[in-house]
Amino acid sequence: MCGIIGIVGREPVNHQLYEGLTLLQHRGQDAAGIATCADRKLFVRKAPGLVKEVFRTSHMLRLRGNMGVGHLRYPTAGSSKVSAEAQPFYVNSPFGIVLTHNGNLTNSEALQSELYRTDRRHINTSSDSEVLLNVFAHELQRVAKSQKLQPEHLFDAVSAVHQRCEGAYAVIAMLVGRGVLAFRDPKGIRPAVLGSRESDTGTEYIVASESVALTGLGFTPVRDLEPGEAIYITQEGEMFQQQCATETCLTPCIFEYVYFARPDSVMDNVSVYSSRLNMGRKLAAKIRKTWPDHDIDVVIPIPDTSRTSALELAMELGIKYREGFVKNRYIGRTFIMPGQTMRRKSVRQKLNPIESEFKGLNVLLVDDSIVRGTTSEQIVEMAREVGANKVYMASAAPPVSYPNVYGIDMPAADELIAHDRQVEQICLAIGADGLIYQDLQDLIDSVRELNADLQQFETSCFDGHYIAGDINEDYLNWLSSKRADAVNESATDEQFVDVGMD
C-alpha cells in the first residue's frame, strides 16, 4: 500500500506535492519521491525516509515546474532496504515517462520475462512498479508512431496494460512536457480520486490516493476514478477521460476502511470515519449477543485507528470509555514496518499505558485488526503489568487468515496469527482473557450501508477469495518466499543506487 499524487497547476507545484505527500504519509514510511517538469526537463528527488527527511530546501528549489507527481513507498514487493526502488520510476522512451504506482501486480514475474524476451526492455529492480512502467511505455511506443502524442494513444496503451497486467494498481504518470495520466485497475481495488480548483488563470487538477490530500490543499473532490478508467490532463489544463477496460467491477479493498485510510477521507463515496462508527456499532451488537453477562468495566482503544470504533462500541454498550495508552507521535505505524523484529521493538516505544485506567479493572481493548499478533500480545502484557484485573480483546475486523496479494504486507500465511487457528487458540496466544472478532458480513455492511452502489469488496485476507489474477498455492508460496519477514530482515543495502539530487 502506497500513497500517490499528481498535480497539473498554473504555478509551481513543488510545495503542493510536498504538502500532499505529508497528508498521505500514513500510507508509506519507507521512501518518498517527487518528480516535476519544466521546459521539457525532468527534475526528480527521491530517497529513503519520511517526507520531512527526504526533502530539503535545496531539493525543493530544484523541483521546478507547474506539474508533477509524488509517491510514498510502503514496501511489499521487493526489498525494503533497496533505495533504488523508491519512486517515481523513469523511462526515457517514448516521450520520457515517470510513473508512480500503488498496488501489486500478481503476474509481474511473467511480465518481466516478456519484457526482456519480446519487448526488449530491461528491468533494473525487483519492483513490480518498474515492470508496470515498462509495459505501459512499450504499449505507448507501439501505438504512438510520431512525436505528436494524442490522448487516444494514451488510452490505447492503458487498454493494453489492462489486458496484460493482473492484480491491483492505481497509477499516476507524467509525460515530460506533455501532461499527467492517471488510471485505475479494472476491479477498482486500489483507490484514486480526482479533484479540481479554479485559479485566476484557469482550472488546476489533482489526482491522489485519498480525498484528504485534495481538501488539505484546497482542491474540491470531483469524483473517484472508475475501475478501468484513465484520465489525461495536458500541461495546458485540458482534461480527457475514457473507459479503457472491457470488463469492470468496482471492488475496493475493504482494509482501506479498516486501517489504512485516514478517517477524514472519503473513498468511493464512503466516509471512512462513518464506516468505522458502523464497525463499532456492529461489534457492540455482537458482544451483547455473545457475551450478554460480560463484566467489562472500561473500553480502551489501541491508538489511533481504532478510536472511532471503540468510542461507538462503548456508547452502544453503555460502558465507560477511556484513553489508556499514550502514543509516541515520533514512532511510525507499526503494521507497515518491514520485519517482525522491528515491529516488536517498536510497540513498547510507541505506546505507554496510563496505570490509573487499568488498575483493578476488567478492560476491553479494541483494535482495528489483529494481523500478526505482535502488537496485541505485547499490549495485553502491558495492561497486566499496570494492574488490569482482566484483559479482553476485540477486533473491529474479522480474523486475518489469508495472505494479501494486492499491495498489503501480509505475504505469508504462517505469519498471520489467525491462519489455521480458532479464536480460542488466538486468545491463548496473545494472553487475553477473552477475544471477539467482527463478523465479515458485518464489516461489509458497515461500509456498504454508506454507499449502496458498492456491491462487493476485496476481502481476500479474511476469506481467501482472490478476485484478480490467477492466484493458486504455487503463487502464494512464491510470494511468501519473496516477501516474508525473514527475507526482508536479511536484505542488505548492497544494491544501493543514489537517485537523489543532493
N, C-alpha and C positions, 0 to 999 in steps of 0.2 A: 504494500500500500504506500503510495507516494502522493505528493502534492504537486500539481502543475498549474501554471498560469500563463496567459498570453494577453498582451495589450497592443492595440493599434490606436495611437493617440494623435493629438495635434501639437504636442510639445514633448520634450524629453520624458521617457517613461522609466528611467533607471530607478528613481526613488519610489515610484509607484510599484514597480516589480519587487523591490526590496520590502516595502511595507506589506505587499500582498503575500510574499513568502513568509513574513513574520506572522501574519494572521493564520497561515496554514502550517506553522511549524510543528503542530501536533501530529501531522501526517508523515513526518520523516525527520530524523535527527542525525542521520549518518553523514550526509553531504548536502551541499546546496550549490546551485548554479544559476547564472543569468547570462543570456545572450541578447545583444541588441544589434541594430543595423542602422548605419547612416552612410550616405554617399556610396551605396553599393559595397560597403565594407562591413565585415562582421567583427564584433567585439564580444569576447567571452571571458567570464571569470567563473571558475568552479573549483571546489576543493572540499575535503572532508571537514565536517563540523557543523555547528548551528549557523543560522543566517548571520547573527551578530558577530560570529567569529570569522566567517569566510570573507565578508565584505568590509573593506576599509575605505577611507576617503579616496585614496589613490585609485582603488579599483572602480569606485563609483564614477569618478571623473572620466575614466576611460570608457565607460559603458554609455556611449553616445547614441542618439537616435530616438525617433518617435515611435518605434515599435520594437517589441522584444518578447522573449519567453523566459520562464523561470521554472526551476524544478527543485524539489526536496526529496532526497533519497531515503527510502526505508528499505533496507536490504532484504530481499528474498532470493531471487535468482542471482547467482554469482557470489563471490566472497564479499563479506562486509568490510574487508580490510584493503581492498584494491582501489586505490584512489582513482585509477583510470576509468572506473565505472561510474563516476559522478557524471550527471547530465547537466546540460543538453549534450547530445551527440551530434557530430557534424560529418557530412559528406560533401565533397566538392562538386560532384556531378550527379544529376544535372542541376544547373542553376545555382547550386550552393544551398544546402538544406540543413537546418538544425532542428532537432526533434526532442521533445520530452514525452514521457510515457508513464502512465500509471496502470499497473495490472501485471499480468503474466501470460505469456504465450505458452500453451501446452504442447505445441509441436515445434518449438524453437530448434531442437537438435536436427530434425529433418529439414527444416528451412535452411539452417546453416549449411548443411550438406548441399542442398540445391543451389544456394547462392554461390558456393565455391565451384561446383561442377558445371552448372548450367549458366548461371548469371555472371560468372567471372568476377565475383565480388569477395573481398577479404574481410573477415570479422576479426577484430583485434582483441576483444574481451570475451568473457563468458556471459555477458548481459544479453537478455532477450530483447532489450530495447534497441541495441545496436543491430540486431537481426531485423527487427521491425522496420527500422530506418532504411536499411539496405533493400528490403523487399519493396518498400514504397518508392525509393529512389530508382530502383530498376524498372518498376512498372511505369513510373512517370517518364523516364527516359524512352521507354518503348512507345508511349502514346504521343509524347510531345517531340515532334521531329525538328521543330525550329525553335529559335530563341523567343518567338512571340508566344509566350505562355498564355493559355486561355483557361478560364475556370473549369470548362468541361474536361480538359486534360487532367486536372487535379482530381475531379470526381471519378473519372475513369480509373485513375491509379488507385484511389481509395476503394473502388469496387473490386479491383483485383486483390488488394490487401485483404478485404473481407473473404474473398474466395480462397486465399492461400493461408491466412493466419487463423489459428484456433485459440480459444481461450478468452481472456478478458483484457480489454485495453481501452483507455481513454487517452487520446493523443492531441497535443498541441505542437505544431511545427511552424517554423518560419522559413520562408524562401527569401534569400538575401535580395534586398532591393525591390521586392515584389509584394509580399503580404504574409498574413498569418492564416494557417489552416488548422481546423480542429475537427476531430471525428471520434465517434464512439462505437464500440463493438456492437454487432447485431443483436446481442442479448441485453445490452444496456447494463451490464454488470457493474462496471466502474462508472462513477459519476462525472458529469461535466455540465456546467451551467453558463449560459450566455447573458451578458449584461451590457448596458449602454448608458451614456450620459451626453448631454449637449454642452458644447463649449461655444465660445464666441466665434470660432472658425469652423464649426461643424460637429458631427457626431463622432464620439470615441467609443470603442468597443473593447470588451474584456471577455475572456473565457477562463474559467477556473474550476478546480475540483469542488469547491463549496461556495455557497452564496455569501458566507461571511467575508470572503475576500472581496466580493463585489461591493457589499454595503459598507464595509470598512474603508473603502477607497472612494466612496461617494457615487458609485455606479448603481443604477436601478436594475435589478434582475429582470430579464425579459422572459426567459424560459430555459428549461433543461434541453440539452441536445437529445434528439430522439435516437433510439437504438439504430445503428447503421447509418445515421445521418452525418453529412460533412458540411461544414460552414467555412467559407473562404472570405476573408476581409482583405481587400487590397490596401496597399500603403496609403492610397488616397482616401480610404474610408468607405469604399463601395463594398457592400456585402452580397454574397451569393450563397445559396444553400440548395442542397439536393439530397434526396434519399439514395444511398449508394449500395444498399443490400436488398436482395430479392425476398428474403425471409427474415422477419424481425419479430422480436417479442421482448417487451420491457420486463426484465427480471433482475432488479437491482439486488446487490449484496446486502443482506439484512444485517450483517455485522457492522456496517456503517452506522446504523441506528443504535445498535447495542453499545458500541465502544468508540469507533474511530472518529466519527464526525463531531464537530463542536455542537453543543446544544443549541446555539443561536443560529445554526444553519438550517436552511430548508432545502431538501433534496427530493427531486421528483414530486414536488408539491406536497411534501410531508415535513412538518416541523419536527426536527429531531427532539427538541425539548418535549413537545406534546406526546411523541411516541414513547419517550421514557416515563412520562407520567402514567401512560396507559400500562406500561410494563409493571410499574409498582402497584397499580390498582389490581391488575390480574394476579400478580404474585400474592397480594394480600388475600384475595379471594381463595386462592389455593391453600394458603395457611389456615384460613378459617375452616376450610373443608377437611383438610388432612390432619391439622393439629388443633382441634376445637378446644382442647383443655391445655393449651400451651401456658407456660409460666414465664414468658418473656417480660422483662422489666423495662428494657430500653432498646431502641433501634439505633444502630450506629453505622454510617456508611463508610466504605473504603474510598477515600477521596482519590480523584474528583468525579469520575464519570458516573458513579452510582448514586450520587447525591439526589438527583431528581427522582429516581425510582424509590430510593429509601425513604425520602420525605413523604411521598404519596402513600407508600405502604404503611408507614407509621400512622398517618392521618386516618387511613381506612380502618386500621385495627384499633385505633384509639389508644396507641401506646406512645409513651414519651420518646421523642427524637432528640438525639444529642450528637454533637460533633466530638468524637472521642479520639481522633487522630489529627495531629498537626503535620501537614505535608511540607517538606523542604522543596521550595519552588526551583531550586537550582539542580535538582536531580531529574533526569528525563523520564519519559514514560517507560516503565519497567517492561511492559509487554513487547515493545518494539526494540529492545536492546538485543544485540546479537549475542547468543550464547547463554546457556543456563548459569554458568558461573557468574557472569556479570549481572544477570537478573537477581540471583540470590544475594549477592553482595549489596545490591542497590536497595533492596526492600527496607532494611533497617536504617539505611541512610536517608531514605525518602520519607518514612513515616515514623512518628514518635507518639506513643499513647499518652493520654491525659488520665492519670491514675484515678482521680475522683469520679470519672464517668464509668469506671469499670468495677471498682472495689465493692465486693459483696453482692454484685448484681448478676442476673441472668441476661446475657447480652445477645441480641441478634445482629450479627454483622452482615451487611448487604453489599455485594459486589456486582458489577455489571456482568461478569462472566468468570468462569474458572477454567483456565486453559491447561496449563502445565501443573498447577497446584503449588508452585514455588511460593508465590505471594501468599496464598491462603494459609498454607501450613505455618509460615513464619508469623503471620498476623494473628492467627489463633494462639500461637505460643506467646506472643507479646501480650495479648489480652489476659492470659492466665498469669503471666509474670506480674502484672499490676493489680492482681487480686480479683478478677472476674470469678463469679461462682460457677456459672455455666456459660459456655460459648457455643452458640448456634450460628450456622452459616446459611445464607440464602443467595441464590444467583438469579439475576434478572434475565438470564439466558438459559436455554437448555444445556445439558451436558455436551461439551465439545468432544466428540468421539472419533472424528474422521479428519484426515489431512485436508487442508485447503490448497487448491492448485491455482487459484485465480488472483494471487497477489498478497495474501495474508500469510504471515510467517507461522504456519502450522504444518510443516512439511512432513513430519514423521509421526506415524500413529503411536509408536511406543513412547513418544514424549508427552502424549496427551493423557492426563490423569484419568479421564473417563473412558478411554479406549479399553474395551473388554472388562470393564469393572461395573459393578452395580453401585447404586447410590450409597448403600451401607458400607461398601468397601472404600469408596472415596472418602466418606465421612471419617472412617477409621484412619485413612492415610493422612488426612490433614489435621487429625487430632481434635475434631469438633465433637460436641455432644449431640448434635443433630444437624442435618443438611437437607435443604429443599431447593429444587430447581424449578424454573419456569417451564411450562409445557410448550412444545414447539408451536402448536396451533395458537396458543395464547400470545406467543411472541409475534407470529404472523398477523394476528388480528390487531395487535397493538399498533402496528404500522398501517395495515390496510383500512382500518376504520377511519383513518385520516385522509385517505385517497382511494375511493372505491375502484378507480381505474387500474390499480395495482392488483393484478390477479394472481401473480406468483412471484417468488423471490428466489435468489440464490442462497440456499441453506445447506450446502454440502457438508460443512463442518459439523452439522448437527444430525443429518440423516444419511450422509454418504451418497446423495444423488447429485451427480455432476451433469450440468446442463449444456456444457460447451466442450467440444473436443472429444476425442476417443480416449477416455480415461479408464485404464484397466490396472490390474495388480502389478504388471510389469512397469507401467509408467510410475505408479506410486512408489515402487521400490527404487526406481531410478531417481525420482525426485528426492526421496529420503537420503539417498547416498550423496546427492549434490548439495542439499540444503540443511541437513541435520545440524544440530548444535555442535556435535563433536567435530564436524567438518569445519564449521565457521571458527571454532575456538582454536583449531590447529593451523588456520590460514596464516600466511605471513605477508609482509609488505614487499616481497621481492619483485613484484610486478609494478612497483610504483612508477607512475608517469606524472611529471609535473605539467598539469594542464591549466595552471592559473596564469595570472598576468601580474606577477609581482615586480 
